[in-house]
Amino acid sequence: MKKTKDKAKKPEATKTETTTRGEIYDWMQSLVFALIICILVFVFLFRIVDVSGDSMNPTLTNGDKLVVSDVFYKPKQGDIVIFRKDEYKPEALVKRVIATEGQTVEIDFDRGRVYVDGELLDEPYIAEPTRNQLDFKGAQTVPEGCVFVMGDNRNNSEDSRFADVGFVPYKLIKGKAVLVFWPFSAFKTLP
C-alpha cells in the first residue's frame, strides 16, 4: 500500500511544477509586454526631462522631473516648453512661452511689466517684476515659426531677451511640460 500512495503523489507534484512554470511564464510575458508598452509611450508620446537651474522658480525648481508631451503640439502663450539650442547650451532648456509668431513683445523695465500686442500680461507665476534687460532692445515682433520665451525667475533667466537664445523656432521645441512628478512633494500638473 505504501508504494501506491507514493505513485499517486508523484503526478500531483508534476502537476504543481507545471502550474508554477506556467504562472512564471505568464508573469514574465506580462512584464515584457508592459515594458514594451512603457517604452513605446515614452518614445512616441512622452519624455522625461530634468529641470536644470533656477530660471523657472517659483513654478519649477532645480532637479524637478517633468513629463513632456509633443503629440500634435503647437506652442501657445503661457505654455512651459522644453527646447534645445545646442549652439547656446547642450542641455534642454525649460522656459515659458510669452508670445507666438506675429505677436509683439514690449517690456517696461522701469515698472517690471511685460506687454504682448500692447496688453499687460497677468503673470502671477513670476518670482518678481522683470528688471533685467539683458540684450532686449525695444519692442520685438516674433517671426513666423518662432516663439519668444522667458523664465519665471525673470531676473535670473537667460531667455529670449538674451541674444544667444533669441527667438526659438518651433522645430527646436521638444514639447510642452504637462506634469511635475518628482520630487513627489512637488507633484502637480502644469497649465
ROSE-4610 file (N, C-alpha, C; in Angstrom, 1 decimal, always signed):
// ROSE-4610
residu = [M/M/M/K/K/K/K/K/K/T/T/T/K/K/K/D/D/D/K/K/K/A/A/A/K/K/K/K/K/K/P/P/P/E/E/E/A/A/A/T/T/T/K/K/K/T/T/T/E/E/E/T/T/T/T/T/T/T/T/T/R/R/R/G/G/G/E/E/E/I/I/I/Y/Y/Y/D/D/D/W/W/W/M/M/M/Q/Q/Q/S/S/S/L/L/L/V/V/V/F/F/F/A/A/A/L/L/L/I/I/I/I/I/I/C/C/C/I/I/I/L/L/L/V/V/V/F/F/F/V/V/V/F/F/F/L/L/L/F/F/F/R/R/R/I/I/I/V/V/V/D/D/D/V/V/V/S/S/S/G/G/G/D/D/D/S/S/S/M/M/M/N/N/N/P/P/P/T/T/T/L/L/L/T/T/T/N/N/N/G/G/G/D/D/D/K/K/K/L/L/L/V/V/V/V/V/V/S/S/S/D/D/D/V/V/V/F/F/F/Y/Y/Y/K/K/K/P/P/P/K/K/K/Q/Q/Q/G/G/G/D/D/D/I/I/I/V/V/V/I/I/I/F/F/F/R/R/R/K/K/K/D/D/D/E/E/E/Y/Y/Y/K/K/K/P/P/P/E/E/E/A/A/A/L/L/L/V/V/V/K/K/K/R/R/R/V/V/V/I/I/I/A/A/A/T/T/T/E/E/E/G/G/G/Q/Q/Q/T/T/T/V/V/V/E/E/E/I/I/I/D/D/D/F/F/F/D/D/D/R/R/R/G/G/G/R/R/R/V/V/V/Y/Y/Y/V/V/V/D/D/D/G/G/G/E/E/E/L/L/L/L/L/L/D/D/D/E/E/E/P/P/P/Y/Y/Y/I/I/I/A/A/A/E/E/E/P/P/P/T/T/T/R/R/R/N/N/N/Q/Q/Q/L/L/L/D/D/D/F/F/F/K/K/K/G/G/G/A/A/A/Q/Q/Q/T/T/T/V/V/V/P/P/P/E/E/E/G/G/G/C/C/C/V/V/V/F/F/F/V/V/V/M/M/M/G/G/G/D/D/D/N/N/N/R/R/R/N/N/N/N/N/N/S/S/S/E/E/E/D/D/D/S/S/S/R/R/R/F/F/F/A/A/A/D/D/D/V/V/V/G/G/G/F/F/F/V/V/V/P/P/P/Y/Y/Y/K/K/K/L/L/L/I/I/I/K/K/K/G/G/G/K/K/K/A/A/A/V/V/V/L/L/L/V/V/V/F/F/F/W/W/W/P/P/P/F/F/F/S/S/S/A/A/A/F/F/F/K/K/K/T/T/T/L/L/L/P/P/P]
num = [1/1/1/2/2/2/3/3/3/4/4/4/5/5/5/6/6/6/7/7/7/8/8/8/9/9/9/10/10/10/11/11/11/12/12/12/13/13/13/14/14/14/15/15/15/16/16/16/17/17/17/18/18/18/19/19/19/20/20/20/21/21/21/22/22/22/23/23/23/24/24/24/25/25/25/26/26/26/27/27/27/28/28/28/29/29/29/30/30/30/31/31/31/32/32/32/33/33/33/34/34/34/35/35/35/36/36/36/37/37/37/38/38/38/39/39/39/40/40/40/41/41/41/42/42/42/43/43/43/44/44/44/45/45/45/46/46/46/47/47/47/48/48/48/49/49/49/50/50/50/51/51/51/52/52/52/53/53/53/54/54/54/55/55/55/56/56/56/57/57/57/58/58/58/59/59/59/60/60/60/61/61/61/62/62/62/63/63/63/64/64/64/65/65/65/66/66/66/67/67/67/68/68/68/69/69/69/70/70/70/71/71/71/72/72/72/73/73/73/74/74/74/75/75/75/76/76/76/77/77/77/78/78/78/79/79/79/80/80/80/81/81/81/82/82/82/83/83/83/84/84/84/85/85/85/86/86/86/87/87/87/88/88/88/89/89/89/90/90/90/91/91/91/92/92/92/93/93/93/94/94/94/95/95/95/96/96/96/97/97/97/98/98/98/99/99/99/100/100/100/101/101/101/102/102/102/103/103/103/104/104/104/105/105/105/106/106/106/107/107/107/108/108/108/109/109/109/110/110/110/111/111/111/112/112/112/113/113/113/114/114/114/115/115/115/116/116/116/117/117/117/118/118/118/119/119/119/120/120/120/121/121/121/122/122/122/123/123/123/124/124/124/125/125/125/126/126/126/127/127/127/128/128/128/129/129/129/130/130/130/131/131/131/132/132/132/133/133/133/134/134/134/135/135/135/136/136/136/137/137/137/138/138/138/139/139/139/140/140/140/141/141/141/142/142/142/143/143/143/144/144/144/145/145/145/146/146/146/147/147/147/148/148/148/149/149/149/150/150/150/151/151/151/152/152/152/153/153/153/154/154/154/155/155/155/156/156/156/157/157/157/158/158/158/159/159/159/160/160/160/161/161/161/162/162/162/163/163/163/164/164/164/165/165/165/166/166/166/167/167/167/168/168/168/169/169/169/170/170/170/171/171/171/172/172/172/173/173/173/174/174/174/175/175/175/176/176/176/177/177/177/178/178/178/179/179/179/180/180/180/181/181/181/182/182/182/183/183/183/184/184/184/185/185/185/186/186/186/187/187/187/188/188/188/189/189/189/190/190/190/191/191/191]
x = [+0.8/+0.0/+0.8/+2.0/+2.8/+3.3/+3.6/+4.1/+2.9/+1.7/+0.6/+0.4/+0.6/+0.5/+1.6/+2.8/+3.9/+3.7/+3.2/+2.9/+1.8/+0.9/-0.2/+0.3/+1.2/+1.8/+2.6/+3.3/+4.2/+3.5/+2.4/+1.7/+1.2/+0.8/+0.4/+1.6/+2.8/+4.0/+4.3/+4.2/+4.5/+3.5/+2.2/+1.2/+1.4/+1.9/+2.2/+3.4/+4.4/+5.6/+5.2/+4.3/+3.9/+3.0/+2.2/+1.4/+2.3/+3.3/+4.2/+5.0/+5.4/+6.2/+5.3/+4.0/+3.1/+2.8/+2.6/+2.4/+3.6/+4.8/+6.0/+6.1/+5.8/+5.9/+4.8/+3.6/+2.6/+3.0/+3.6/+4.1/+5.2/+6.2/+7.3/+6.7/+5.8/+5.2/+4.5/+3.7/+3.1/+4.0/+5.1/+6.1/+6.8/+7.2/+7.8/+6.8/+5.6/+4.6/+4.4/+4.4/+4.2/+5.5/+6.6/+7.9/+7.9/+7.4/+7.4/+6.4/+5.2/+4.2/+4.8/+5.5/+6.1/+7.1/+8.0/+9.0/+8.3/+7.3/+6.6/+5.9/+5.3/+4.7/+5.7/+6.9/+7.8/+8.7/+8.7/+9.4/+8.5/+7.3/+6.4/+5.4/+5.1/+4.1/+4.6/+5.5/+6.0/+7.5/+8.1/+9.6/+9.7/+10.8/+11.1/+12.3/+12.1/+13.2/+13.4/+14.7/+15.1/+15.2/+14.7/+14.9/+16.3/+17.1/+18.4/+18.6/+18.8/+18.9/+17.7/+17.7/+16.7/+15.9/+16.0/+15.3/+13.8/+13.3/+11.8/+11.2/+12.0/+11.5/+10.4/+9.4/+9.0/+8.1/+7.8/+7.0/+7.7/+9.0/+9.8/+11.1/+11.6/+12.9/+13.9/+15.2/+16.3/+16.1/+16.2/+16.1/+14.7/+13.7/+12.3/+12.4/+11.6/+11.5/+10.1/+10.1/+8.9/+8.5/+7.2/+6.7/+6.4/+6.9/+6.8/+6.1/+5.1/+4.4/+4.6/+4.7/+4.8/+3.8/+2.8/+1.9/+0.9/+1.0/+0.2/+0.3/+1.5/+1.7/+2.1/+1.4/+1.8/+1.8/+3.0/+3.1/+2.0/+1.6/+0.6/+1.2/+0.7/+1.2/+0.8/+1.8/+1.6/+2.1/+2.4/+2.9/+4.3/+4.6/+6.0/+6.6/+7.6/+8.1/+9.6/+10.0/+11.4/+11.9/+13.1/+13.7/+15.2/+15.9/+17.4/+17.9/+18.9/+19.6/+21.1/+21.6/+22.9/+24.0/+23.9/+24.9/+25.0/+23.9/+23.9/+24.3/+23.6/+23.8/+23.4/+24.1/+23.8/+22.6/+22.3/+21.1/+19.8/+18.7/+17.4/+17.1/+16.5/+16.1/+14.6/+14.2/+12.8/+12.4/+11.4/+11.0/+9.5/+8.9/+7.5/+7.4/+6.4/+6.1/+5.4/+6.0/+5.4/+4.6/+5.1/+4.5/+4.8/+3.8/+4.0/+4.1/+4.3/+4.6/+3.5/+4.1/+3.3/+2.9/+3.2/+2.9/+4.1/+3.8/+4.9/+5.0/+6.3/+6.6/+7.3/+6.8/+7.4/+7.6/+8.7/+9.0/+9.3/+8.6/+8.8/+9.7/+11.0/+11.9/+11.8/+11.4/+11.3/+10.2/+9.1/+7.9/+8.0/+8.8/+8.9/+7.8/+7.2/+6.0/+6.3/+5.5/+5.7/+4.3/+4.4/+3.2/+3.4/+2.2/+2.2/+1.0/+1.4/+0.4/-0.2/+0.6/+0.1/-0.7/-1.0/-1.7/-0.8/-1.0/-0.2/-0.5/+0.6/+0.4/+0.1/-0.9/-1.2/-0.3/+0.7/+1.8/+1.9/+0.9/+1.0/+2.1/+2.7/+3.7/+5.1/+5.4/+6.8/+7.3/+8.6/+9.2/+9.2/+9.4/+9.5/+9.4/+9.1/+9.0/+10.2/+10.0/+11.1/+11.9/+13.2/+14.1/+15.3/+15.7/+16.9/+16.7/+17.3/+17.1/+17.9/+19.0/+19.9/+20.2/+19.9/+20.1/+18.9/+17.8/+16.5/+16.5/+16.2/+16.2/+14.8/+13.9/+12.6/+11.7/+10.6/+9.5/+10.1/+9.7/+10.1/+9.0/+8.8/+7.8/+8.3/+7.6/+8.1/+7.9/+9.0/+9.0/+8.1/+7.7/+6.9/+7.6/+6.9/+7.5/+8.4/+8.2/+9.1/+8.2/+8.8/+8.2/+9.2/+8.7/+9.5/+9.3/+10.4/+10.3/+11.0/+10.5/+11.2/+11.0/+12.0/+11.9/+11.0/+10.4/+9.5/+10.3/+11.6/+12.5/+13.2/+12.5/+12.9/+14.3/+14.7/+16.0/+17.1/+16.8/+17.9/+17.6/+17.3/+17.0/+17.6/+18.3/+18.8/+17.8/+17.0/+15.9/+15.9/+14.8/+14.7/+15.2/+15.3/+15.9/+17.4/+18.0/+19.4/+19.7/+20.6/+20.9/+21.3/+22.0/+22.3/+21.2/+20.1/+18.9/+17.9/+17.5/+16.7/+15.3/+14.8/+13.5/+13.8/+12.9/+13.0/+12.2/+12.8/+12.0/+11.2/+10.0/+9.1/+9.9/+10.7/+11.4/+12.4/+12.8/+13.7/+12.9/+11.6/+10.8/+10.5/+10.9/+10.7/+9.4/+8.7/+7.3/+6.9/+5.7/+5.2/+5.3/+5.7/+5.7/+4.3/+3.9/+2.5/+2.4/+3.5/+3.4/+4.8/+4.8/+6.0/+5.7/+6.5/+6.3/+7.3/+8.4/+9.4/+10.1/+10.4/+10.1/+8.6/+8.2/+6.7/+6.0/+6.8/+6.2/+5.8/+6.4/+6.2/+5.2/+4.6/+3.8/+2.7/+2.5/+1.5/+1.4/+0.2/+0.0/+0.3/+0.8/+1.1/+0.1/-0.1/-1.0/-0.5]
y = [-1.2/+0.0/+1.3/+1.2/+2.3/+2.7/+1.8/+2.1/+2.8/+2.4/+3.0/+4.5/+4.8/+6.2/+7.0/+6.5/+7.2/+7.5/+6.5/+6.7/+7.7/+7.8/+8.7/+10.2/+10.3/+11.7/+12.2/+11.4/+11.9/+12.7/+12.2/+13.0/+14.4/+14.5/+15.7/+16.7/+16.2/+17.1/+17.6/+16.7/+17.1/+18.2/+18.0/+18.9/+20.3/+20.3/+21.6/+22.3/+21.5/+22.1/+22.7/+22.0/+22.5/+23.8/+23.8/+25.0/+26.2/+26.0/+27.0/+27.6/+26.7/+27.1/+28.0/+27.5/+28.3/+29.7/+29.7/+31.0/+32.0/+31.4/+32.2/+32.7/+31.8/+32.2/+33.3/+33.2/+34.2/+35.6/+35.5/+36.8/+37.4/+36.6/+37.1/+37.7/+37.1/+37.6/+38.9/+39.0/+40.3/+41.4/+41.1/+42.1/+42.6/+41.7/+42.1/+43.0/+42.6/+43.4/+44.7/+44.8/+46.1/+47.0/+46.4/+47.1/+47.7/+46.9/+47.3/+48.5/+48.4/+49.5/+50.8/+50.6/+51.8/+52.5/+51.7/+52.2/+52.9/+52.3/+53.0/+54.3/+54.3/+55.5/+56.6/+56.3/+57.3/+57.7/+56.9/+57.3/+58.1/+57.7/+58.4/+59.4/+59.3/+60.2/+61.1/+60.7/+61.5/+61.3/+62.3/+62.3/+62.7/+62.3/+62.8/+63.8/+64.9/+66.0/+66.5/+66.7/+67.3/+68.8/+69.5/+71.0/+71.3/+72.0/+72.4/+73.9/+74.3/+75.7/+76.3/+77.6/+78.3/+79.3/+79.2/+80.2/+80.1/+79.0/+78.8/+78.9/+79.3/+79.5/+80.6/+80.6/+79.6/+78.4/+78.5/+77.4/+76.1/+76.0/+74.8/+75.1/+74.1/+74.2/+73.3/+73.6/+72.8/+71.3/+70.4/+69.0/+68.4/+69.2/+68.7/+67.8/+66.8/+65.9/+66.2/+66.4/+66.7/+65.7/+65.5/+64.7/+65.7/+65.4/+66.4/+65.6/+66.3/+65.7/+66.6/+65.9/+66.6/+66.1/+65.4/+64.8/+65.9/+66.2/+67.2/+68.5/+68.9/+70.1/+71.3/+72.4/+73.7/+74.7/+75.4/+76.2/+77.3/+77.6/+78.6/+79.5/+80.7/+81.7/+81.1/+81.1/+80.6/+79.2/+78.4/+77.1/+77.1/+76.0/+75.8/+74.8/+75.2/+74.3/+73.9/+72.9/+72.4/+72.5/+73.0/+73.1/+73.0/+72.7/+72.6/+73.7/+74.3/+75.3/+75.0/+74.0/+73.4/+74.5/+75.5/+76.5/+77.3/+77.3/+78.1/+77.1/+76.1/+75.1/+73.7/+72.7/+71.3/+70.7/+71.1/+70.5/+71.2/+70.5/+71.0/+72.2/+73.2/+74.4/+74.4/+74.9/+74.9/+76.4/+76.9/+78.3/+78.4/+79.6/+79.8/+80.6/+80.2/+81.0/+82.3/+83.4/+84.7/+85.2/+84.9/+85.3/+84.3/+84.2/+83.3/+84.2/+83.5/+84.2/+85.3/+86.4/+87.6/+88.5/+88.0/+88.9/+89.8/+91.0/+91.9/+92.0/+91.9/+91.9/+93.2/+93.8/+95.1/+94.8/+95.3/+95.2/+96.6/+97.0/+98.2/+97.8/+98.0/+97.6/+98.4/+99.7/+100.6/+100.1/+99.6/+99.1/+97.6/+96.9/+95.5/+94.7/+95.3/+94.7/+94.3/+93.2/+92.7/+92.9/+93.4/+93.6/+92.8/+92.2/+91.5/+92.1/+92.5/+93.3/+94.4/+95.1/+96.3/+96.0/+94.7/+94.3/+93.8/+94.3/+93.9/+92.4/+91.6/+90.2/+90.1/+89.2/+88.9/+87.7/+87.9/+86.9/+86.6/+85.9/+85.5/+84.5/+83.9/+82.9/+83.4/+84.6/+85.1/+85.3/+85.3/+85.4/+86.9/+87.8/+89.2/+90.0/+91.3/+92.1/+92.0/+92.1/+92.0/+93.3/+93.2/+94.3/+94.1/+92.9/+92.5/+92.6/+93.6/+93.8/+92.9/+92.4/+91.5/+92.3/+91.6/+92.2/+92.8/+92.8/+93.2/+94.7/+95.1/+96.5/+96.8/+97.4/+97.9/+96.7/+97.1/+96.2/+95.2/+93.9/+92.9/+92.1/+91.9/+91.1/+89.7/+88.7/+87.3/+86.9/+86.4/+85.9/+84.7/+84.4/+83.2/+81.9/+81.0/+79.7/+79.8/+80.8/+81.0/+81.4/+81.3/+81.8/+82.7/+83.5/+84.3/+83.7/+83.3/+82.6/+83.4/+83.2/+83.8/+82.8/+82.9/+82.1/+82.9/+82.1/+82.8/+83.5/+83.2/+83.9/+85.0/+86.0/+86.9/+87.5/+87.8/+88.5/+87.5/+86.2/+85.2/+84.2/+84.6/+83.8/+84.3/+83.4/+83.7/+83.2/+84.0/+83.6/+84.4/+84.6/+85.3/+86.7/+87.3/+88.6/+88.6/+87.4/+87.2/+86.8/+87.5/+87.3/+85.9/+85.2/+83.8/+82.8/+83.2/+82.4/+82.9/+84.2/+84.9/+84.2/+84.3/+83.7/+82.2/+81.4/+79.9/+79.3/+78.8/+78.1/+76.9/+76.8/+75.6/+74.3/+74.2/+72.9/+72.5/+73.5/+73.2/+72.8/+73.0/+72.7/+71.2/+70.6/+69.2/+68.8/+69.8/+69.5/+70.5/+70.2/+71.0/+70.2/+70.9/+70.3/+70.1/+68.9/+68.7/+68.3/+67.9/+67.3/+67.3/+67.8/+67.6/+66.3/+65.3/+64.1/+63.7/+64.5/+64.2/+65.5/+65.9/+65.1/+65.0/+63.9/+63.7/+64.8/+65.5/+66.6/+67.8/+67.8/+68.9/+68.5/+67.3/+66.7/+67.7/+68.0/+68.9/+68.9/+69.2/+69.3/+70.8/+71.0/+72.3/+72.8/+74.1/+74.7/+74.5]
z = [+0.0/+0.0/+0.0/+0.6/+0.7/-0.7/-1.6/-2.9/-3.7/-3.5/-4.3/-3.9/-2.6/-2.2/-2.8/-2.8/-3.4/-4.9/-5.6/-7.0/-7.3/-6.4/-6.5/-6.3/-5.4/-5.1/-6.2/-6.9/-8.0/-9.1/-9.6/-10.6/-10.1/-8.8/-8.2/-8.2/-7.8/-7.7/-9.1/-10.1/-11.5/-12.0/-11.6/-12.0/-11.3/-10.1/-9.4/-10.0/-10.4/-11.1/-12.4/-13.2/-14.5/-14.3/-13.3/-13.0/-12.6/-11.8/-11.3/-12.5/-13.4/-14.6/-15.5/-15.6/-16.5/-15.9/-14.6/-13.9/-14.1/-13.9/-14.1/-15.5/-16.5/-17.9/-18.2/-17.6/-17.8/-17.2/-16.0/-15.4/-16.2/-16.7/-17.5/-18.8/-19.4/-20.6/-20.4/-19.3/-18.9/-18.6/-17.9/-17.6/-18.9/-19.8/-21.1/-21.9/-21.9/-22.7/-22.0/-20.7/-20.0/-20.3/-20.3/-20.6/-22.0/-23.0/-24.4/-24.5/-23.8/-23.9/-23.3/-22.1/-21.5/-22.4/-23.0/-23.9/-25.1/-25.7/-26.8/-26.4/-25.2/-24.7/-24.5/-23.9/-23.6/-24.8/-25.8/-27.1/-28.0/-28.1/-29.0/-28.4/-27.2/-26.6/-25.5/-24.7/-23.6/-23.4/-22.8/-22.4/-21.0/-20.4/-19.0/-19.2/-18.5/-18.6/-17.2/-16.9/-15.6/-15.8/-14.7/-14.7/-14.2/-14.9/-14.5/-14.3/-13.1/-12.8/-12.1/-11.9/-11.1/-11.9/-13.3/-14.1/-14.1/-13.7/-13.7/-12.2/-11.2/-9.9/-9.9/-9.2/-8.2/-8.8/-10.1/-10.7/-10.7/-11.1/-11.1/-10.4/-9.8/-9.1/-9.7/-9.4/-9.9/-9.4/-10.4/-10.0/-10.2/-10.4/-10.7/-12.0/-12.0/-13.1/-13.8/-15.1/-15.8/-16.8/-17.0/-18.1/-19.2/-20.4/-21.5/-22.7/-23.3/-24.4/-25.6/-26.8/-28.0/-29.1/-28.6/-29.5/-30.0/-31.4/-32.0/-31.3/-30.9/-30.1/-31.0/-30.8/-31.4/-30.2/-30.0/-28.8/-28.7/-27.5/-27.2/-26.1/-26.0/-25.0/-23.6/-22.7/-21.3/-21.1/-22.2/-22.1/-21.6/-20.8/-20.4/-21.4/-22.1/-23.2/-22.9/-23.5/-23.4/-24.8/-25.0/-26.3/-26.1/-27.2/-27.3/-28.2/-27.8/-28.7/-28.5/-29.2/-28.9/-29.1/-29.9/-30.0/-28.8/-27.9/-26.7/-25.5/-25.3/-24.3/-24.8/-24.4/-24.9/-24.2/-23.0/-22.3/-22.6/-22.4/-22.6/-21.7/-22.3/-21.6/-21.4/-20.2/-19.8/-19.6/-20.4/-20.3/-20.6/-20.3/-20.6/-21.9/-22.7/-24.0/-23.6/-24.0/-23.7/-24.9/-26.1/-27.3/-28.5/-29.4/-30.5/-31.8/-32.9/-34.2/-34.5/-34.9/-35.2/-34.1/-32.8/-31.7/-31.4/-30.8/-30.5/-29.0/-28.5/-27.1/-26.8/-25.7/-25.2/-23.7/-23.1/-21.7/-21.1/-20.1/-19.4/-18.2/-18.3/-17.3/-16.0/-16.2/-15.0/-14.1/-14.7/-13.9/-13.7/-14.5/-14.4/-15.1/-16.1/-16.7/-18.2/-18.6/-19.9/-20.6/-21.9/-22.7/-24.0/-24.4/-25.7/-26.5/-27.7/-28.5/-27.8/-26.9/-26.2/-24.9/-24.6/-23.4/-22.4/-21.1/-20.0/-19.7/-19.6/-19.2/-17.7/-17.4/-16.0/-15.7/-14.8/-14.6/-13.1/-12.5/-11.1/-10.8/-11.8/-11.7/-11.5/-11.8/-11.8/-10.4/-10.2/-8.9/-8.5/-9.5/-9.2/-10.5/-10.5/-11.7/-12.6/-13.9/-14.9/-14.9/-14.4/-14.4/-15.2/-15.4/-16.1/-17.6/-18.3/-19.7/-20.6/-20.2/-21.0/-22.3/-23.5/-24.8/-25.4/-24.7/-25.2/-25.5/-26.8/-27.2/-27.8/-27.1/-27.6/-28.0/-28.6/-29.0/-30.1/-29.9/-30.9/-31.4/-32.7/-33.2/-33.5/-33.0/-33.1/-34.6/-35.2/-36.6/-36.7/-38.0/-38.3/-37.9/-37.3/-36.9/-35.7/-34.9/-33.7/-32.5/-31.3/-30.0/-29.3/-28.4/-27.5/-26.1/-25.4/-24.2/-23.1/-21.8/-20.7/-19.5/-18.6/-17.4/-16.4/-15.4/-14.4/-13.4/-13.3/-12.4/-13.3/-13.7/-14.7/-14.6/-13.4/-13.2/-13.0/-13.2/-13.1/-14.2/-15.4/-16.5/-17.8/-18.5/-19.9/-20.8/-21.5/-22.3/-23.6/-24.2/-25.5/-25.4/-24.2/-24.1/-24.3/-24.2/-24.4/-25.9/-26.5/-27.9/-28.3/-27.4/-27.7/-27.7/-27.1/-27.1/-28.2/-28.0/-29.0/-29.2/-30.4/-30.7/-30.9/-30.5/-30.5/-31.6/-32.7/-33.8/-33.2/-33.8/-33.4/-33.5/-34.5/-34.8/-33.6/-32.8/-31.7/-30.4/-30.4/-29.2/-29.2/-28.0/-27.8/-27.3/-26.7/-26.2/-25.1/-24.6/-23.5/-22.2/-21.1/-19.8/-19.3/-19.0/-18.6/-17.1/-16.5/-15.1/-14.5/-13.2/-12.4/-11.6/-11.7/-11.0/-9.9/-9.9/-8.9/-8.6/-7.3/-6.1/-5.9/-5.3/-5.1/-4.4/-3.5/-2.7/-3.7/-4.8/-5.8/-6.9/-6.8/-7.8/-8.2/-9.5/-9.9/-11.4/-11.9/-13.4/-13.7/-15.0/-15.4/-16.5/-16.5/-17.5/-18.9]
